[in-house]
């Protein structure tokens, strides 16, 4: 697996955080330490009291919470048991789901050619998570099994690692890699202003995307990367 340092002390060797090992105190800390987007700022209103109410209702880990918020029916049930408003829980569900970016299917990445996708597919590697986890056997084995060039495969491994960061799409992962930040750990340890200018230079002439990513968004990105295992 691609090596990455963990700046927040949660020791996990997987694509995502282990939600069963994280308590609701971890969730509260993350919400408080994150520059939340405007629609999520109300999550901080009475957050300690709401977290305590959820714990009293039998929710003790982030995994428990994800399970309780999975369906509308279970969410309503939790709202009744805990007396935490359903609207708050719906917003909390969106925030928590964002901590676990979905694996990106290679067939949906428009800059990957069909031959490359076929090489990965013959090993059952259909998305970024599967490639990230397969990398635990080392690059050499995958090079032999896929027939892909070593440098090309390492690029895909880098993209798969970067896509573990909240908000990072495969296309934006290419920007980060082109800017010299080739892993989630590199983004986590980056100075936000340095990263911001590096991204801007890498995307000069709209090489990867149009529009602008602001410094505040880059700061959020660095914070999110710090929570990637």
N, C-alpha and C positions, 0 to 999 in steps of 0.2 A: 504494500500500500504506500502511496505517496506520503512521505514523512511531513508532519506539520507539528509545530510547537503549539501548546495550548496555553494561552496567556491568562486564562481565568481559572485554572486549576481543576477543570473537569476532565478526568482521564477516560477517554473513550476512543476505541479504534474502530470506527464504523463510519459509514457515509453520513449518518445523522447522529445527533445527540441521543443518548439512551434516556428516553423520557421517564422510564420507571425509576431511574436512579436520582432524578431531580425532584426536589420538593417544591411546594408552593412558595417557600421563602425565596428560592432561586428565581421563580417567575416574577415575584414582586420586585426583586433587585434588578432584574433585567428591564422591566418596565420603567423603573425609576431612573436607570442609567442610560436609557435610550432617548434620543431626541425624536419623540414620536411624531408621525405625520399628523396633520390637523384632525383627521377623522378619528384618530386613536387617543388623542389627548384626554378625553373624558374618562379613559380607563384609570387615570391617576386619582380621580375623585373618590375619596374614601376607600382607596385600594387596600389598605391594611385591614380595615373592618370587613371588607368583602372577602379577602383571602381567608381571614379567620372563620367567616361564616361558611365558606366552602369546605374548610377543614372539618368543621363541626358536622357538616353534612356527609362526611365520609370520604372526601376527596383529599388524598394525602400526597399524591405525586403528580407530576406533569402528565404522566401516562394515564392516571385516573381521570384527570381533567379532560384530556383529549377524548377518552372513551365516553365520558358523560356528556360531552358537547357534540358528539359525532352526528346525531340525528336531531331533528327538531323536537321529536317526542321526548328523547332523553334530556335534551336541554331544558324543556319546559318542566320536566320532573325535577331536575336539579334546582331550577329557579324556585319551585314550590318548597322543596326541602330546606333550602338555604336562605330563602327570602331575598336572594340577589336578583335584581330585575332581569327579565329575559333579554331586553335590549342590550344591557351591559354584557351579558353572557354571549350574545351574538357577536358583539364587537370584540370580546375577548377571544372567541373562537377564531375570528379572522386574523387576529394578531398572532395567536399561538400557531395556527396553520402556517403562517409565514416563516416560522422558525424552522420548518421542515420542507424546504424547496422540493418540488417533485422532480424525479429523474427526467431528463430530456431525451426523447426518442431520437436516435440518429436519423431515422427516415424523415423527421420533420426539420432537420437542420439543412437549410437550402444550399449551403456552401460545401456540403459533403457530396462527393460524386458517388454514383451508384456502385462503382467497383470497390471503393473503400467501405461503403456500407455492407456490401456483400461479404467482404473479407472479415469484417467484425461479426456479421450475422452468422457465419458458418460455425463460429465458436459460441453462439448463443448470446453474443454481446450486442444487445439491442438499444441500450440507453446508457447515459452517463454513469448511473449508479453501478451497473454491471461491469463497466470498464474499470471504474475506480476500484471496485472490490477485486476484480481479476488481477489488478496490478500488484497485488500482494505476492504473486508468484514471481515478480520481477519482469523487467522489460525484455530481457533476452528470450525468455520462453514465449512471450506474446509475439515477438518479432517472428520467430520461427513458425508459430502456429497460424498467424494471420498472413504472413508474407508481406507485411507492410514495412516500409522503411523505418529504421529506428527513430530518426528525428521526427518523422511524421507521427509515429505512434506516441512519442513523448508529448508532442503538441496536443494530441487528443486526450491524453491522460491529464495534461495541465488544464484543458478546458473542462474535463469532468470534475476535477478538483475544485476549480473556481465556481462551477455551477452549484456547489454546495452552499454558497453564500446567498443569503436572502437578497432577492431582486436581481441577481445576476443571471442573464440569459446566455445561451451559447455565443450569440453575437457580441454581447458586451464582454464576455470572457475573452474573446479574441482581442478586444481593445486593451484589456488589462494585461494580457500576455504580451501584446505588441509594445505596451508601455513599460515592460520589464518586470511586471508583477505576475509571476507564472504559477502561483499557488495561493490557496486561501491563507496560509501562514504568512506569506509575503505581504498580502493586503492587510492582515491583522496587525502587522508590525510597522506598517507604512505611516509616515507623516502625512496627514490628510492634504496639506497644501502641496507637498511634493507630488503626491499621487494625482491630485487634481491637475497640476500642470503637465504631468507625464501623459495623462489621458487626453488632455487637450491637444498636445503635440502629436500623439499617436493617431488622432482622428482628424488631423488637418486635411482640408479638402473633402470632408465628409467621407472619409475612407471606409468607415464602418457604419456610421449612423448620422442622421441629420438632427438638428436641434442642439441643445446644450445641457450638459450635466453640471449643475452648480456645485460650489464648494460645500454647501450644507449637505447636499445629497452624498457627496464623497465622504464627508465626516460620518454620516449614517452608515455608509457602506463599510468603512473601517470598523465601526462599532459592531456591526453585524458579523463581520469576519472574525472578530475576537471570540465569538461564541461557537465557531465551527470546530468540531473535534479534530 
